[in-house]
Amino acid sequence: MHYGEPFIDELIAMMGNFPQIYADIGGIQVYYPREYFYEYHLKKLVSAGFGKHIMFGSDMILFPELLGRAIEVINEAPFLSMEQKEDIFYNNAARFLNLDAK
């Protein structure tokens, strides 16, 4: 949950050793300047090869008005392909939860 932030390097090491670990970005993407979040958080996880283990999490119970902004941060990430965005928003969680593809 919350992808171990601020311990990104430690998370990457753990994910490398334990393939069952998935990371939830948990809404924290709206609290950092966008370019900083992209470069030092999201892009770092994707570049390390863990794009199939990142899950979107809104975590917006107290601030539901930020949900749209949290979605935008992922949708507007210039380095993510459409497939990677679909993975983050749905496919990775579906695989983690063993949901039927139907």
KOLLO-999556 format. One line per 8 residues: number of its first residue (from 1); for each residue x, y, z of N, C-alpha, C. Coordinates in Angstrom, 3 decimals. Atoms other than C-alpha are relative to their C-alpha. Layout:
BEGIN
NUM	X,Y,Z,X,Y,Z,X,Y,Z | ...;
This chain:
BEGIN
1	0.835,-1.177,0.000,0.000,0.000,0.000,0.878,1.237,0.000 | -0.743,-1.250,0.152,1.253,3.444,-0.949,1.440,-0.254,-0.454 | -1.257,0.440,0.614,4.159,1.652,-2.630,1.246,0.251,0.822 | -1.163,-0.130,-0.857,6.459,2.030,0.353,0.638,1.371,-0.003 | -0.531,-1.361,0.082,6.979,5.718,-0.321,0.303,0.520,1.392 | -1.039,-0.464,0.911,9.492,7.239,0.427,1.116,-1.018,-0.263 | -1.044,1.019,0.140,11.408,3.949,0.283,-0.100,-0.722,-1.339 | 0.172,0.546,1.350,11.243,3.439,-3.489,1.071,-1.045,-0.316;
9	-1.080,0.947,0.310,14.631,1.758,-3.806,-0.159,-1.302,0.776 | 0.228,1.193,-0.803,13.823,-0.632,-0.973,-1.169,-0.810,-0.561 | 1.135,0.684,0.610,10.470,-1.429,-2.600,0.440,-0.753,-1.251 | -0.488,0.640,1.232,12.182,-2.167,-5.913,0.821,-1.248,0.341 | -0.793,1.163,-0.419,14.625,-4.493,-4.130,-0.917,-1.127,0.477 | 0.930,1.027,-0.489,11.764,-6.301,-2.378,-0.787,-0.623,-1.148 | 0.758,0.522,1.134,9.772,-6.612,-5.606,0.860,-0.923,-0.848 | -0.915,0.860,0.738,12.823,-8.095,-7.275,0.193,-1.351,0.650;
17	-0.196,1.247,-0.745,13.132,-10.729,-4.565,-1.286,-0.771,0.258 | 1.284,0.623,-0.312,9.452,-11.427,-3.996,-1.026,0.367,-1.075 | 0.866,-0.350,1.139,7.431,-11.534,-7.240,-1.481,0.115,0.336 | 1.408,-0.114,-0.378,4.136,-11.713,-5.343,-0.348,1.400,0.514 | 0.260,-1.357,-0.501,4.502,-8.073,-4.184,-0.523,0.885,-1.128 | 0.574,-1.016,0.884,2.316,-5.499,-5.905,0.017,1.327,0.767 | -0.037,-1.318,-0.641,2.406,-1.756,-5.214,-1.226,0.804,-0.391 | 1.168,-0.862,0.190,-0.631,0.477,-4.799,0.477,1.439,0.123;
25	-0.456,-1.392,-0.074,0.080,4.122,-5.632,-0.912,0.862,0.859 | 0.834,-0.528,-1.056,-2.789,4.983,-3.294,-0.304,1.480,0.061 | 0.412,-1.388,-0.015,-3.615,8.545,-4.294,1.098,0.989,0.318 | -1.084,-0.897,-0.393,-0.259,9.932,-3.232,0.524,0.823,-1.193 | -0.469,-0.702,1.199,0.370,11.016,-6.834,-0.486,1.440,-0.073 | 0.498,-1.378,0.047,-1.631,14.210,-6.221,0.721,0.907,0.987 | -0.663,-0.804,-1.024,0.564,15.368,-3.344,1.412,0.437,-0.365 | -1.328,-0.399,0.472,3.834,15.676,-5.246,-0.145,0.819,-1.274;
33	0.009,-0.621,1.331,4.639,17.989,-8.132,0.049,-1.118,-1.043 | 0.183,1.068,0.978,3.741,15.949,-11.198,1.316,-0.527,-0.567 | -1.265,0.445,0.596,7.192,15.866,-12.798,0.856,-0.763,1.003 | -0.748,0.705,-1.034,8.749,14.812,-9.505,-0.563,-1.413,0.198 | 0.629,1.311,-0.151,6.240,11.991,-9.060,0.332,-0.895,-1.182 | -0.315,0.792,1.192,6.818,10.865,-12.634,1.429,-0.521,0.055 | -1.417,0.351,0.106,10.611,10.894,-12.483,0.490,-0.907,1.121 | -0.587,0.692,-1.145,11.327,9.610,-8.990,-0.884,-1.065,0.622;
41	0.896,1.006,-0.547,8.340,7.395,-8.345,-0.505,-0.922,-1.113 | 0.650,0.853,0.993,6.248,6.092,-11.251,0.968,-0.510,-1.064 | -0.935,0.418,1.051,8.900,6.064,-13.959,1.072,-0.933,0.570 | -1.015,0.839,-0.630,11.391,4.529,-11.544,-0.495,-1.435,0.157 | 0.576,1.345,-0.140,9.069,1.599,-10.810,-0.160,-0.684,-1.356 | 0.186,0.561,1.341,8.255,1.104,-14.493,1.347,-0.358,-0.618 | -1.336,0.251,0.565,11.919,1.389,-15.550,0.679,-1.203,0.644 | -0.578,1.150,-0.690,12.845,-1.219,-12.949,-0.667,-1.305,-0.422;
49	0.650,1.200,0.520,10.492,-3.628,-14.724,-1.233,-0.444,0.761 | 1.141,0.398,-0.822,7.548,-3.579,-12.338,-1.318,0.651,-0.419 | 1.238,-0.571,0.514,4.879,-1.988,-14.535,-1.196,-0.914,0.143 | 1.089,0.970,-0.150,2.816,-5.171,-14.224,-0.366,-0.232,1.467 | 0.262,0.163,-1.430,2.815,-4.820,-10.439,-0.425,1.300,0.669 | 0.452,-1.285,-0.543,1.573,-1.228,-10.015,-1.516,0.061,-0.123 | 1.455,-0.107,0.016,-2.062,-0.734,-9.040,-0.421,1.424,0.376 | 0.568,-1.305,-0.338,-4.073,2.476,-9.002,-0.808,-0.139,1.275;
57	0.809,-0.061,-1.209,-5.509,3.349,-5.647,-0.404,1.441,0.220 | 0.456,-1.388,-0.137,-7.630,6.419,-5.150,0.302,0.559,1.380 | -0.258,-0.435,-1.372,-7.320,6.649,-1.357,-0.579,1.392,0.259 | 0.580,-1.341,-0.071,-9.612,9.660,-1.630,-1.258,0.050,0.866 | 1.168,0.017,-0.868,-12.060,8.947,1.177,-0.253,1.382,0.598 | 0.163,-1.325,-0.601,-11.425,12.312,2.828,-0.080,1.123,-1.026 | -0.030,-1.040,1.021,-10.876,14.272,-0.385,-0.438,-0.558,-1.354 | 0.452,0.624,1.247,-13.034,12.707,-3.127,0.134,0.906,-1.222;
65	-0.162,-0.917,1.129,-12.663,15.828,-5.258,1.368,-0.136,-0.673 | -1.328,0.200,0.585,-9.029,14.810,-5.881,0.081,-1.246,-0.878 | -0.026,1.237,0.776,-9.967,11.523,-7.564,0.256,0.266,-1.477 | -0.220,-0.327,1.408,-10.171,13.106,-11.030,1.437,0.394,-0.279 | -1.398,-0.407,0.160,-6.748,14.665,-10.563,0.932,-1.208,0.085 | -0.821,1.207,-0.135,-5.291,11.311,-9.443,-0.032,-0.819,-1.287 | 0.141,0.714,1.271,-6.631,9.684,-12.616,0.768,0.717,-1.101 | -0.727,-0.798,1.009,-5.239,12.530,-14.762,1.500,-0.228,0.062;
73	-1.449,0.176,-0.155,-1.757,12.055,-13.332,0.468,-1.243,-0.745 | -0.370,1.227,0.703,-1.674,8.511,-14.692,-0.289,0.137,-1.488 | 0.376,-0.135,1.411,-3.524,9.254,-17.940,0.933,0.911,-0.778 | -0.848,-0.975,0.690,-1.186,12.141,-18.753,1.493,-0.299,0.114 | -1.420,0.368,-0.096,2.078,10.351,-17.974,0.525,-0.271,-1.413 | -0.429,0.113,1.396,3.938,10.815,-21.290,0.814,-1.253,-0.315 | -0.860,1.165,0.213,6.154,7.750,-20.824,-0.761,-1.319,0.086 | 0.791,1.228,-0.095,3.322,5.253,-20.266,-0.777,-0.247,-1.288;
81	0.822,0.383,1.149,1.730,3.390,-23.147,-1.442,-0.189,0.473 | 1.394,0.260,-0.355,-2.033,2.840,-23.247,-0.105,-1.325,0.752 | 0.016,1.303,-0.676,-1.417,-0.789,-22.256,0.478,0.127,1.444 | -0.505,-0.181,-1.357,0.608,0.286,-19.222,-1.027,0.717,0.883 | 1.040,-0.716,-0.743,-2.145,2.698,-18.164,-1.151,-0.952,0.346 | 1.060,0.989,-0.253,-4.753,-0.067,-18.512,0.427,-0.979,1.082 | -0.520,0.889,-1.041,-2.532,-2.304,-16.400,-0.125,0.654,1.376 | 0.032,-0.710,-1.277,-2.276,0.308,-13.649,-1.436,0.185,0.488;
89	1.386,-0.263,-0.394,-5.986,1.121,-13.663,-0.821,-1.260,0.268 | 0.856,1.171,-0.155,-7.342,-2.429,-13.909,0.732,-1.337,-0.048 | -0.531,1.344,0.258,-5.350,-5.349,-15.284,0.857,-0.562,1.129 | -0.873,0.499,-1.065,-2.760,-5.579,-12.507,-0.798,-0.400,1.237 | 0.836,0.332,-1.160,-5.381,-5.505,-9.747,-0.830,-1.252,-0.282 | 0.790,1.186,0.358,-7.511,-8.049,-11.603,0.848,-1.265,0.117 | -0.901,1.155,-0.109,-4.517,-10.404,-11.824,0.306,-0.281,1.479 | -0.312,0.140,-1.413,-3.598,-9.797,-8.155,-1.171,-0.637,0.763;
97	1.189,0.479,-0.697,-7.177,-10.507,-7.042,-0.591,-1.262,-0.630 | 0.468,1.188,0.705,-7.563,-13.481,-9.424,-1.420,0.174,-0.534 | 1.313,-0.246,0.585,-10.579,-11.898,-11.099,-0.081,-0.605,-1.378 | 0.243,0.547,1.324,-12.059,-13.514,-14.157,0.068,1.136,-1.015 | -0.151,-1.024,1.034,-11.165,-11.572,-17.320,-1.323,0.433,-0.608 | 1.297,-0.344,0.561,-14.831,-11.609,-18.366,-0.554,1.192,0.729;
